[in-house]
Amino acid sequence: MELRQLECFVTVAEEAGVARAAERLGRPPASVGAALAALERELGLRLFDRRPGAPAVSAGSPSVEARPAEPRVRLTAAGERLLPEARAALVAAGRVRATAAGIAAGTEGLVRLGTARAFADRVYRAVDRLATRHRGLRVRLERAPQEARLAAVRSGTFDAALVRTVRGAEGVLLHPLWAEPLIAALPAGHPLAAEEHPDPARLARLPLRLAPRPANPAFHDLVTGALPSWTPGPPFTTLPETLAALAADPEPSWTLFHPVGPPYPAGAPARSGPRGVVFRTLPGLTTPVSLAVPADRPPAPAVRALLDALLSVSEASTAASARAAVAATASEAARLCARG
């Protein structure tokens, strides 16, 4: 069954004749008649009475009109029953076309975005911006570890994913979005804790609790590249365990990690972090956040619309945003440590 056959059926019913329907459709009458005959054969039903001079009933009007014209057609009982279904099918096909056009234009569709909790603030603002510009465009947020997000982009399970630190990965293209400050944690009683932005060269003399490179190669390379003279310390395990060790160990050490937890709204009070530990940012030490998309095909228009929205809400890293990251991290770290 073809849509053009249903279109011919509905139009002939509304015009009460093949010739008038053909004129309205801009097709030869023989083509319209052939489409009707093919539809009747496929359905195994007779849809019209074809009798010369039979009174014609227009499907668009309840009235009966006797018109002296060429041989007319009128709906059979089967045709009358199928007419509303055929109209509904054509309306549905029109919606499919309209939706497809919206998807092609980037105003409708679904984007499956791999993300993480730490990106929530910017992601929600970008989604809100999209909702005001493109009401038919939806974003489904999928949380997963970073390597799993990249794998899902490669396989096509995700349309795009937010990733940190990655500067190149097989099978994906990276669109830079913003830079995040790294968070340094050190004992509250250490002299460097009194500085808002401790000197990295002085910090490098303290033992650094850093996870082994296999655990996170990109992050390990970023830190050791920025601090070539770093002093190895005990390994980073989990954030709560490492922060507890920083506070309790009589030998001072420090650690460095990504911000955790969504940023605080402007003016909101931050809860204090774990007792005995302070959090600071280091001048110039940031990590890139990018949108990863498949490398083997251009981004769909909906993905490009999401990329534009993310860029529009991604302010450059400022002192204010660094302080917000520190405040959010302190609060989240306190929560994690309280959970044990």
Secondary structure, DSSP 8 states (H G I E B T S, - for coil): --HHHHHHHHHHHHHTSHHHHHHHHTS-HHHHHHHHHHHHHHHT---EEEETT--EE-TT-SSEE---SS-EEEE-HHHHHHHHHHHHHHHHHHHHHHHHHHHHHTSEEEEEEEE-GGGHHHHHHHHHHHHHH-TEEEEEEEE--HHHHHHHHHHTSSSEEEEES-S--TTEEEEEEEEEEEEEEEETTSGGGGSSS--HHHHTTSEEE---GGG-HHHHHHHHHH-TT-EE-S----HHHHHHHHHH-SS--EEEE---S----TT------STTEEEEEEEEEEEEEEEEEETTS---HHHHHHHHHHHHT-----HHHHHHHHHHHHHHHHHHHHH-
